[in-house]
Amino acid sequence: MEGGGGTSFSAIEGYIQYTIKEGGKYPEIICVITDGAGNNVLPEYPDRWHWLISNNGCTSYCPKQSKIYALEDFE
């Protein structure tokens, strides 16, 4: 897997908040497979976010309370 470009991580949280307003619940687990290039996100429950980061990816946009894994450990 190769990265490039950028992902709006805040859009993921925005969609989750939208579904909550429509009667949904906050997911127990959010799994993001990424190279880490994106934007800041401030999740309501950062401990439920799991980040699988590709080789040479960055973790600077991952909330510190989240779980961060190297994708190569699962390949």
C-alpha positions as CSV (number, residue, x, y, z in Angstrom):
1,M,0.0,0.0,0.0
2,E,1.3,3.4,-0.9
3,G,0.1,6.7,0.4
4,G,-0.2,10.1,-1.1
5,G,-2.5,13.1,-1.0
6,G,-4.4,13.7,2.2
7,T,-7.5,12.4,4.0
8,S,-10.0,14.4,6.0
9,F,-10.0,12.6,9.2
10,S,-12.2,15.3,10.7
11,A,-14.8,14.3,8.0
12,I,-15.0,10.9,9.5
13,E,-15.8,12.3,13.0
14,G,-18.2,14.8,11.3
15,Y,-20.1,11.9,9.7
16,I,-20.3,10.0,13.0
17,Q,-21.7,13.1,14.7
18,Y,-24.2,13.5,11.9
19,T,-25.4,9.9,12.4
20,I,-25.7,10.5,16.2
21,K,-28.0,13.5,15.5
22,E,-30.1,11.2,13.3
23,G,-30.5,8.7,16.2
24,G,-27.4,6.6,15.8
25,K,-24.8,5.8,18.4
26,Y,-21.1,6.4,18.5
27,P,-19.3,3.4,17.0
28,E,-17.5,1.1,19.5
29,I,-14.5,0.9,17.1
30,I,-13.3,3.2,14.3
31,C,-10.6,1.7,12.2
32,V,-8.6,4.0,9.8
33,I,-6.2,2.5,7.3
34,T,-4.0,5.4,6.2
35,D,-0.5,6.7,5.5
36,G,-1.4,9.4,8.1
37,A,-1.4,12.3,5.7
38,G,-4.5,14.3,6.5
39,N,-5.8,16.8,9.0
40,N,-6.4,17.1,12.7
41,V,-9.4,15.3,14.2
42,L,-10.8,15.8,17.7
43,P,-13.0,12.7,18.2
44,E,-15.6,12.6,21.0
45,Y,-14.1,9.1,21.9
46,P,-10.5,9.1,20.7
47,D,-9.8,5.8,22.6
48,R,-12.2,4.1,20.2
49,W,-10.1,5.0,17.1
50,H,-7.6,2.5,15.8
51,W,-5.1,3.7,13.2
52,L,-3.3,1.3,10.9
53,I,-0.4,3.3,9.5
54,S,1.4,2.3,6.3
55,N,5.1,2.1,6.0
56,N,6.8,5.5,6.4
57,G,3.5,7.0,7.4
58,C,3.1,9.7,10.0
59,T,1.1,9.7,13.2
60,S,1.1,13.4,14.0
61,Y,-2.7,13.7,13.2
62,C,-3.6,10.7,15.4
63,P,-5.0,11.7,18.8
64,K,-2.7,10.5,21.6
65,Q,-5.5,8.5,23.3
66,S,-6.0,6.4,20.1
67,K,-4.4,3.1,19.4
68,I,-1.8,3.2,16.6
69,Y,-0.5,0.1,14.8
70,A,2.0,-0.4,11.9
71,L,0.0,-1.8,9.0
72,E,3.0,-4.1,8.1
73,D,2.4,-6.0,11.3
74,F,-0.9,-7.2,9.8
75,E,0.3,-8.0,6.2
